[in-house]
Amino acid sequence: MSKTSVGAQTTFIELQQERSQVINSLRFPMALGVVFFHAGLLSEEVKVKVDEGIWWMLRTYDDGINVLFSVAVPLFFMISSYLFFRSFREHWSWDSYKEKLHRRVYTLLIPYIIWNVIGAIDWAQNEYRLGHSLNDYFSGYTIWGFLKHFWQSGVHCDEQMNILGMQFMLDYPADAPLWFVRDLMVMIVLAPLFYFVIKKIGLWLPLLLFPLFILDIRLNIQGFSTVAFFFYSIGAWASLKNIDFTNLSVKSLKYFVPLAALFFIIVVYAKAFNFQTEDIWKNIFIIAGCVAFIGVFTLLQRAGRVKFMIWLSSASFFIFAAHAFGYLGALQWSRKLLILFFGIPTSEFTAIIMCFANPIIATALCVICYKLLAHYLPRFTAIICGGRV
């Protein structure tokens, strides 16, 4: 082998290692972002003051957090897709696909079922404690009444309308954040379709899905979200075409950081004044924000500043799954601790600090719990986290 070939091979390996480290370094910050996204306000008393416009700075903070970390789940879709299609760059293999499906049973499906059982029990005890009928919660104790909590539980329903006036329903499994895993499993089942379409038309697939994502035009079927289709297609295209997304993101930072900042301001302003175009601007921000996040974390990786985040990356799935339960969730316990020690905030400044501290404390509780479980019950932890120990 010539020196040139050896050099090229070394460069290729280094690029692969860099991409792998960037992906690993993104997992924990994105999980933390999801916790921030779901944290909300501390109590009804605080919410009333925000809704009445008394604490407008806190509303701006809350809106900003929701916009900033709306990039987390789309990034997870892209990363998952990129990793899934790496072994199919040369050709499609049904044997390899079946092997990947078999592996996803352990890494996705089994943890998904376990955490949604916990979520259903958590919601059931809450309904019982409030004096509500469990007969209604489990739809007359029918098979569907139990199984629905693994797909669309009905306790997180949110009816929305897009810019075109099309109504659609958002519904989530019992452990609401795991809608991402639900939709990801649907994308994996459809992976052969993604492969053959991208091989046929390449970048045109993400481009055709782009307006559907921006305008939030979707099938009104849970598990088939537009965000999943669009970002999974981007990850699949980048992987199959072996796109050097880390270098590309770094080179694009001078464009995408200002763009992301501009659209961030536009979205927060649009949310403050309830503009109909709010979701369109947010979806544009998400695209620019994803590129900016990857570019920034690539630079941090090159500077050797991501070791701590890589160490925490194994806890990401546990954080993702355990933070948002109604009673057992880390966010709920974090709120209780903050209010126990500091009381209901009486000033806007205190409220902002406590709202910021809430997801950080919740994430710390998750990490501590995960590390203890991984140390003392490693096999159990591997099962509930899909082997991520």
C-alpha positions as CSV (number, residue, x, y, z in Angstrom):
1,M,0.0,0.0,0.0
2,S,1.4,3.4,-1.0
3,K,2.0,6.2,1.5
4,T,-0.8,8.2,-0.1
5,S,-3.2,5.3,0.4
6,V,-2.1,4.9,4.0
7,G,-2.6,8.7,4.6
8,A,-6.0,8.6,3.0
9,Q,-7.0,5.6,5.2
10,T,-5.7,7.3,8.3
11,T,-7.6,10.5,7.5
12,F,-10.8,8.5,6.9
13,I,-10.5,6.7,10.2
14,E,-9.8,10.0,12.0
15,L,-12.9,11.5,10.4
16,Q,-15.0,8.5,11.4
17,Q,-13.7,8.8,15.0
18,E,-14.5,12.6,15.0
19,R,-18.0,12.0,13.8
20,S,-18.5,9.3,16.4
21,Q,-17.2,11.5,19.2
22,V,-19.3,14.5,18.1
23,I,-22.4,12.3,18.0
24,N,-21.6,10.9,21.5
25,S,-21.0,14.4,22.8
26,L,-24.4,15.6,21.6
27,R,-26.4,12.9,23.3
28,F,-26.3,14.3,26.8
29,P,-26.8,18.0,25.9
30,M,-29.8,17.0,23.8
31,A,-31.3,14.9,26.6
32,L,-30.7,17.9,28.9
33,G,-32.5,20.0,26.3
34,V,-35.5,17.8,26.3
35,V,-35.7,18.1,30.1
36,F,-35.5,21.9,29.7
37,F,-38.2,21.7,27.0
38,H,-40.6,19.8,29.3
39,A,-39.8,21.7,32.5
40,G,-42.3,24.4,32.1
41,L,-43.3,26.7,35.0
42,L,-43.0,25.7,38.7
43,S,-46.6,26.0,39.9
44,E,-50.1,27.2,39.0
45,E,-49.4,30.4,41.0
46,V,-46.4,31.2,38.8
47,K,-48.4,30.2,35.6
48,V,-51.2,32.6,36.5
49,K,-48.8,35.6,36.8
50,V,-47.2,34.7,33.4
51,D,-50.6,34.2,31.7
52,E,-51.8,37.6,33.1
53,G,-48.7,39.3,31.7
54,I,-47.4,40.3,35.2
55,W,-44.2,38.3,34.8
56,W,-43.5,39.0,31.1
57,M,-39.7,38.3,31.4
58,L,-40.4,34.8,32.8
59,R,-42.7,34.2,29.8
60,T,-39.9,35.4,27.5
61,Y,-37.5,33.0,29.2
62,D,-39.9,30.1,29.0
63,D,-40.6,30.8,25.3
64,G,-36.9,31.1,24.6
65,I,-36.1,27.8,26.3
66,N,-38.9,26.0,24.3
67,V,-37.6,27.4,21.0
68,L,-33.9,26.8,21.7
69,F,-34.3,23.2,22.7
70,S,-36.8,22.3,20.1
71,V,-33.8,21.2,18.1
72,A,-33.1,18.2,20.4
73,V,-35.5,15.6,19.1
74,P,-34.9,16.4,15.4
75,L,-31.2,16.0,16.1
76,F,-31.9,12.6,17.7
77,F,-33.7,11.5,14.5
78,M,-30.8,12.6,12.3
79,I,-28.2,10.9,14.4
80,S,-30.2,7.7,14.7
81,S,-30.8,7.6,11.0
82,Y,-27.1,8.4,10.2
83,L,-25.9,5.5,12.4
84,F,-28.5,3.1,11.0
85,F,-27.6,3.5,7.4
86,R,-23.8,3.5,7.7
87,S,-23.5,-0.2,6.9
88,F,-25.7,0.2,3.7
89,R,-23.4,2.6,1.9
90,E,-22.1,0.1,-0.6
91,H,-25.3,-2.0,-1.1
92,W,-28.5,-3.0,0.6
93,S,-28.5,-6.3,2.5
94,W,-31.8,-7.8,3.8
95,D,-29.8,-10.0,6.2
96,S,-28.1,-6.9,7.7
97,Y,-31.5,-5.2,7.9
98,K,-33.0,-8.2,9.8
99,E,-30.0,-8.2,12.1
100,K,-30.5,-4.5,12.8
101,L,-34.2,-5.0,13.5
102,H,-33.4,-7.8,15.9
103,R,-30.9,-5.6,17.7
104,R,-33.5,-2.8,17.9
105,V,-35.8,-5.1,19.8
106,Y,-33.3,-4.9,22.7
107,T,-32.2,-1.3,22.2
108,L,-35.6,0.3,21.6
109,L,-38.7,-2.0,21.8
110,I,-38.1,-3.7,25.2
111,P,-37.0,-0.5,27.0
112,Y,-40.0,1.3,25.3
113,I,-42.4,-1.3,26.7
114,I,-40.9,-1.2,30.2
115,W,-40.9,2.6,30.5
116,N,-44.5,2.8,29.2
117,V,-45.6,0.2,31.7
118,I,-44.1,2.5,34.4
119,G,-45.8,5.5,32.8
120,A,-49.2,3.8,32.7
121,I,-48.9,2.8,36.3
122,D,-47.8,6.3,37.2
123,W,-50.8,7.9,35.5
124,A,-53.2,5.3,36.9
125,Q,-52.1,6.0,40.5
126,N,-52.5,9.7,39.8
127,E,-56.0,9.2,38.4
128,Y,-56.9,7.1,41.4
129,R,-55.5,9.6,43.8
130,L,-57.6,12.3,42.2
131,G,-60.7,10.2,42.5
132,H,-61.0,9.6,38.7
133,S,-62.3,6.4,37.4
134,L,-59.7,3.9,36.3
135,N,-62.4,2.3,34.2
136,D,-62.3,5.4,32.0
137,Y,-58.5,5.5,32.0
138,F,-58.3,1.9,30.8
139,S,-61.3,2.2,28.5
140,G,-63.4,-0.3,30.3
141,Y,-60.4,-2.6,31.0
142,T,-60.5,-3.8,27.4
143,I,-57.4,-5.0,25.6
144,W,-57.2,-1.7,23.7
145,G,-57.7,0.1,27.0
146,F,-54.3,-1.3,28.1
147,L,-52.5,-1.4,24.7
148,K,-53.4,2.2,23.8
149,H,-50.9,3.4,26.5
150,F,-48.1,2.0,24.4
151,W,-49.0,4.1,21.4
152,Q,-51.4,7.0,22.1
153,S,-52.5,7.1,25.7
154,G,-55.1,9.8,25.4
155,V,-53.9,11.6,28.5
156,H,-51.5,13.9,26.6
157,C,-53.8,14.8,23.7
158,D,-53.3,18.1,22.0
159,E,-55.4,19.2,19.0
160,Q,-53.6,21.6,16.8
161,M,-54.0,23.5,13.5
162,N,-51.3,24.3,11.0
163,I,-50.9,27.5,8.9
164,L,-53.0,25.9,6.2
165,G,-56.0,25.5,8.6
166,M,-55.5,21.7,8.7
167,Q,-56.4,20.2,12.1
168,F,-54.4,17.3,13.5
169,M,-54.1,15.5,16.8
170,L,-50.9,15.0,18.7
171,D,-51.0,12.1,21.1
172,Y,-48.3,10.3,23.0
173,P,-47.6,7.0,24.8
174,A,-47.9,6.8,28.6
175,D,-44.3,7.9,29.0
176,A,-44.8,11.0,26.8
177,P,-41.2,11.8,25.7
178,L,-40.9,8.3,24.2
179,W,-43.1,9.4,21.3
180,F,-39.6,9.9,19.7
181,V,-38.8,6.1,20.2
182,R,-42.3,5.2,18.8
183,D,-41.8,7.3,15.7
184,L,-38.2,6.2,15.3
185,M,-39.3,2.5,15.3
186,V,-41.8,3.4,12.6
187,M,-39.0,5.0,10.6
188,I,-36.8,1.9,11.1
189,V,-39.5,-0.3,9.7
190,L,-39.7,2.0,6.7
191,A,-35.9,2.1,6.3
192,P,-35.9,0.0,3.1
193,L,-38.2,2.6,1.5
194,F,-35.9,5.4,2.6
195,Y,-32.9,3.5,1.2
196,F,-34.3,2.8,-2.3
197,V,-35.9,6.2,-2.7
198,I,-32.7,8.0,-1.7
199,K,-30.7,5.8,-4.0
200,K,-33.1,6.8,-6.8
201,I,-33.5,10.5,-6.2
202,G,-30.9,11.4,-3.6
203,L,-31.3,14.8,-1.9
204,W,-34.6,15.3,-3.6
205,L,-36.3,13.2,-0.8
206,P,-35.4,15.6,2.0
207,L,-36.2,18.5,-0.3
208,L,-39.6,17.1,-1.1
209,L,-40.3,16.6,2.6
210,F,-39.0,20.1,3.5
211,P,-42.3,22.0,2.8
212,L,-44.3,19.3,4.6
213,F,-42.1,19.8,7.7
214,I,-42.1,23.6,7.5
215,L,-45.9,23.8,7.1
216,D,-46.6,20.9,9.5
217,I,-48.6,19.0,6.9
218,R,-48.9,15.5,8.4
219,L,-50.8,12.3,8.3
220,N,-53.2,12.4,11.2
221,I,-51.8,9.0,12.4
222,Q,-49.7,8.8,15.5
223,G,-46.2,7.5,14.8
224,F,-46.0,9.1,11.4
225,S,-44.8,12.6,12.3
226,T,-43.5,15.0,9.7
227,V,-40.5,15.8,11.9
228,A,-39.6,12.1,12.0
229,F,-39.8,11.7,8.2
230,F,-37.9,14.9,7.4
231,F,-35.0,14.6,9.7
232,Y,-34.7,10.8,9.3
233,S,-34.4,11.3,5.6
234,I,-31.6,13.9,6.1
235,G,-29.7,11.5,8.3
236,A,-30.2,8.7,5.8
237,W,-29.1,10.8,2.9
238,A,-26.0,12.1,4.7
239,S,-25.1,8.5,5.8
240,L,-25.6,6.8,2.4
241,K,-23.7,9.6,0.6
242,N,-21.0,9.6,3.3
243,I,-21.4,13.3,3.8
244,D,-18.7,14.8,6.0
245,F,-21.3,16.6,8.2
246,T,-18.9,17.7,10.9
247,N,-16.6,19.6,8.6
248,L,-19.6,20.9,6.6
249,S,-21.3,22.2,9.7
250,V,-18.1,23.9,10.9
251,K,-17.6,25.6,7.5
252,S,-21.3,26.6,7.6
253,L,-21.2,28.1,11.1
254,K,-20.5,31.7,9.9
255,Y,-23.8,31.5,8.1
256,F,-26.0,29.3,10.3
257,V,-25.2,30.8,13.7
258,P,-26.4,34.3,12.6
259,L,-29.4,32.6,10.9
260,A,-30.2,30.6,13.9
261,A,-29.9,33.7,16.2
262,L,-32.1,35.7,13.8
263,F,-34.9,33.0,13.6
264,F,-34.7,32.5,17.3
265,I,-35.5,36.1,17.9
266,I,-38.3,36.0,15.3
267,V,-39.9,33.0,16.9
268,V,-39.8,34.3,20.4
269,Y,-41.3,37.6,19.2
270,A,-44.0,35.7,17.2
271,K,-44.8,33.6,20.3
272,A,-45.1,36.7,22.4
273,F,-47.7,38.2,20.1
274,N,-49.3,34.9,19.1
275,F,-48.6,35.2,15.4
276,Q,-50.0,32.5,13.2
277,T,-46.7,32.0,11.5
278,E,-44.9,31.1,14.7
279,D,-44.6,27.4,13.9
280,I,-43.2,28.1,10.4
281,W,-40.4,30.3,11.8
282,K,-39.7,27.8,14.6
283,N,-39.3,25.0,12.0
284,I,-36.9,27.1,10.0
285,F,-35.0,27.8,13.2
286,I,-34.8,24.1,14.0
287,I,-33.0,23.4,10.7
288,A,-30.5,26.2,11.2
289,G,-30.1,25.3,14.9
290,C,-29.3,21.7,14.1
291,V,-26.4,22.7,11.8
292,A,-25.2,25.3,14.4
293,F,-25.3,22.7,17.2
294,I,-23.3,20.1,15.2
295,G,-20.8,22.8,14.2
296,V,-20.3,24.1,17.7
297,F,-19.9,20.6,19.2
298,T,-17.4,19.6,16.5
299,L,-15.3,22.6,17.4
300,L,-15.6,21.7,21.1
301,Q,-14.6,18.1,20.3
302,R,-11.5,19.3,18.4
303,A,-10.6,21.4,21.4
304,G,-10.9,18.4,23.7
305,R,-13.8,19.9,25.6
306,V,-16.4,17.2,25.3
307,K,-14.9,14.4,27.5
308,F,-17.3,15.1,30.4
309,M,-20.3,15.1,28.0
310,I,-19.2,11.8,26.5
311,W,-18.9,10.3,30.0
312,L,-22.5,11.4,30.6
313,S,-23.8,10.3,27.3
314,S,-24.6,6.7,28.5
315,A,-27.2,8.3,30.9
316,S,-29.0,10.1,28.1
317,F,-31.7,7.4,27.5
318,F,-32.4,7.1,31.2
319,I,-32.7,10.9,31.4
320,F,-35.0,10.9,28.4
321,A,-37.3,8.2,29.7
322,A,-37.4,9.1,33.5
323,H,-37.7,12.8,33.7
324,A,-41.3,13.6,32.8
325,F,-43.6,11.2,34.7
326,G,-46.5,12.9,36.5
327,Y,-45.5,11.5,40.0
328,L,-42.3,9.5,39.6
329,G,-40.6,11.8,37.2
330,A,-37.4,13.7,38.1
331,L,-39.0,17.0,37.1
332,Q,-41.8,16.5,39.6
333,W,-39.4,15.7,42.4
334,S,-37.2,18.6,41.5
335,R,-40.1,21.0,41.7
336,K,-41.1,19.7,45.1
337,L,-37.6,20.1,46.4
338,L,-37.3,23.7,45.1
339,I,-40.7,24.7,46.6
340,L,-40.0,22.8,49.9
341,F,-36.7,24.7,50.4
342,F,-37.5,28.1,48.8
343,G,-41.3,28.2,48.7
344,I,-43.4,29.6,45.9
345,P,-41.4,32.4,44.2
346,T,-42.7,35.9,45.1
347,S,-40.5,37.8,42.7
348,E,-40.0,37.4,38.9
349,F,-36.2,37.2,39.3
350,T,-36.5,34.4,41.9
351,A,-39.0,32.6,39.6
352,I,-36.6,32.7,36.6
353,I,-33.7,31.3,38.7
354,M,-35.9,28.5,40.1
355,C,-37.3,27.7,36.6
356,F,-33.8,27.5,35.3
357,A,-32.6,25.3,38.3
358,N,-35.5,22.9,38.0
359,P,-34.4,21.0,34.9
360,I,-30.8,21.0,36.0
361,I,-31.7,19.5,39.3
362,A,-34.0,17.0,37.6
363,T,-31.2,15.9,35.2
364,A,-28.8,15.6,38.1
365,L,-31.3,13.3,39.9
366,C,-31.6,11.2,36.8
367,V,-27.8,10.9,36.4
368,I,-27.3,10.0,40.0
369,C,-30.0,7.4,39.8
370,Y,-28.7,6.0,36.6
371,K,-25.1,5.8,37.9
372,L,-26.2,4.0,41.0
373,L,-28.3,1.5,39.0
374,A,-25.5,0.9,36.5
375,H,-23.1,0.2,39.4
376,Y,-25.3,-2.0,41.6
377,L,-27.7,-3.5,39.0
378,P,-25.9,-3.3,35.7
379,R,-27.9,-6.1,33.9
380,F,-31.2,-4.5,34.9
381,T,-30.0,-1.1,33.8
382,A,-28.8,-2.5,30.5
383,I,-32.3,-3.9,29.9
384,I,-34.2,-0.7,30.7
385,C,-31.7,1.5,28.8
386,G,-31.3,-0.8,25.7
387,G,-27.8,-1.8,26.6
388,R,-26.6,1.7,27.1
389,V,-24.5,1.2,30.2
